[in-house]
Amino acid sequence: MARYIQNVTLNKPADFVSFIMNDYLQKNGFSMSDWKGEPAYRAGDAMMEGYKFLKWSYTDGVLHLEAWMKGSFGGEWGLDGFVGSLQKKPYKNNLTQLITVLQQPLPPQGGMGVQDGSQGFQGQMPNVVPVQTVDNSSQATWALVLGIIALVLCWSPIFCVIFGCLGFSRARMGAGSSKAGLAVAGKVLCIVAMCITLVLFILNIVLNMAVLQQYF
């Protein structure tokens, strides 16, 4: 599948773009890695949510952004299509939010201080100015909701694992948000739910084997 590629004209100071991008990468757990010899930022894991990749550059006022996911058989997934949509959609929405934040109008030169819900930026401007950064608080809330659902459905291994993995993924995205506590709670619930469903699954096998032994 084709990568998610965006070329967005920003015409903003390079330091501002770097500040927002580095803030986004840090909050979403990205670190420098490589994709088949190609340098790229990577987040996620192989077991719970899959690997997400990101590349970006900023030249002549234009942001170039590339994003994709690692497919089930080691191939490259874009962010569209039905296969893997439960993981692709939140990642794509997250990048849309990032672009919106990058397009925000900057305060006039000379703005001072930091406003609630924003962070200070010290770039080419002479003073610190308030700018809005990416906040994944909605993902933290979803992590808690999905963790509760996974716990309720722990009697069903398939559904518990599905909701648990989704909740774990949302928890990672919301860990650096203003509602990080909800993300942590959701992550714990997902882990507990999947541990319980594993124990129940093993007990079910043991009990079935015990019943069969009575007939043979």
Buried (B, 14 or more C-beta within 10 A) or exposed (E): BEBBEBEBEBEBBEEBBBBBBEBBBEBBBBEEEEBEEEEBBBBBEEEBBBBBBBBBEBEEEEBEBBBBBBBEEEEBBBBEEEEBEBBBEBBBEBBEBBBEBBEBEBBEEEBEEEEEEBBBBEBEBEEBBBBEBBBBBBBBBBBBBBBBBBBBBBEBBEBBBBBBBBBBBBBBBBBBBEBBEBBBBBBBBBBBBBEBBBEBBEEEEEEEEEEEEEEE
